[in-house]
Amino acid sequence: PLSKGETELAELLEGYEAGEPVKCLNRSQRDRLRIINDTAMVFRDGRTIYVNRTSAPRYLDEFDVPVFRLFGSSLCRLDQVEMRDREGRFAGPLITMREFVPYTKVEEAS
């Protein structure tokens, strides 16, 4: 059986089709972030959903605050994210981003 996070991601991507992975997302492509516990970071840009299965998905927790450490203006593969506790803002684990897989809504034939 799938984990709770994998099930949540599968439900989110229902009706979407995977495209070729991309290395970076610009600022407008990462406005809406959703963290799926122990699974992935998901960014929504209009009709496209970008899924990043980080280097250490076990540290992803929707209640933590991600602090992105970018090398440029885009969020890219190999950039680091520190997951911080929402309450005390204690430094947490560092996670490395991987490629972003874009999923686009499949148009239904009429």
C-alpha positions in Angstrom: 0.0 0.0 0.0 1.1 3.6 -0.6 2.1 5.8 2.3 -0.3 8.6 3.4 1.9 11.2 1.6 2.1 9.1 -1.7 -1.7 8.7 -1.6 -2.2 12.4 -1.1 0.2 13.2 -4.0 -1.5 10.7 -6.3 -4.9 12.2 -5.6 -3.5 15.7 -6.2 -2.1 14.6 -9.6 -5.2 12.8 -10.8 -6.0 13.9 -14.3 -2.5 15.4 -14.8 0.3 14.1 -17.1 4.0 14.3 -16.3 6.3 16.2 -18.6 10.1 16.5 -18.9 11.8 17.5 -15.6 13.1 21.0 -15.4 16.1 22.2 -13.4 14.7 25.5 -12.1 11.6 27.4 -11.3 11.4 31.2 -11.5 9.7 33.3 -8.9 6.2 33.3 -10.5 6.3 29.5 -10.8 6.8 28.9 -7.1 4.2 31.3 -5.6 1.9 28.5 -4.3 3.8 25.9 -2.2 2.3 22.8 -0.6 4.4 20.4 1.4 3.2 16.8 1.4 4.6 15.1 4.6 7.4 12.7 4.0 6.9 12.9 0.2 7.5 16.0 -1.8 7.3 19.8 -2.2 4.6 20.8 -4.7 4.5 24.2 -6.5 1.4 25.2 -8.5 1.7 27.7 -11.4 -1.7 28.1 -13.1 -2.5 24.8 -14.9 0.9 23.3 -14.0 1.9 21.5 -10.9 5.7 21.0 -10.2 6.7 18.2 -7.9 10.1 18.1 -6.3 11.0 14.9 -4.5 13.8 16.3 -2.4 17.0 14.6 -1.3 15.4 13.8 2.1 11.6 13.7 1.9 11.5 12.2 5.4 12.2 15.7 6.7 9.2 17.3 4.9 6.5 18.3 7.4 3.6 20.6 6.5 3.9 22.3 9.9 7.5 23.4 9.3 8.6 26.6 7.6 10.9 26.1 4.6 13.8 28.6 4.3 15.2 28.5 0.8 18.9 29.2 0.2 19.1 30.2 -3.5 22.2 30.8 -5.5 20.3 33.0 -7.9 16.8 34.4 -8.4 15.4 31.0 -9.4 14.9 28.0 -7.2 17.0 25.2 -8.8 18.1 21.7 -8.5 20.9 21.5 -5.8 19.6 24.6 -4.0 19.1 23.9 -0.3 16.1 24.3 2.0 16.2 24.4 5.7 13.1 23.1 7.4 12.5 25.2 10.5 10.1 24.5 13.4 7.2 26.9 13.2 7.1 27.6 17.0 10.7 28.2 18.1 12.3 28.7 14.7 15.0 26.2 15.6 17.3 25.4 12.8 16.3 22.1 11.2 17.6 19.7 8.7 19.0 20.9 5.3 17.3 19.3 2.3 18.7 19.6 -1.3 16.2 20.2 -4.1 16.1 17.8 -7.1 14.7 18.3 -10.5 11.1 19.6 -10.8 8.7 17.4 -12.6 5.9 19.4 -14.3 2.4 17.9 -14.4 -0.2 19.5 -16.7 -3.9 18.9 -16.7 -5.0 16.5 -19.4 -7.7 17.9 -21.6 -10.7 15.6 -21.9 -11.8 14.8 -25.5 -15.2 16.2 -26.3 
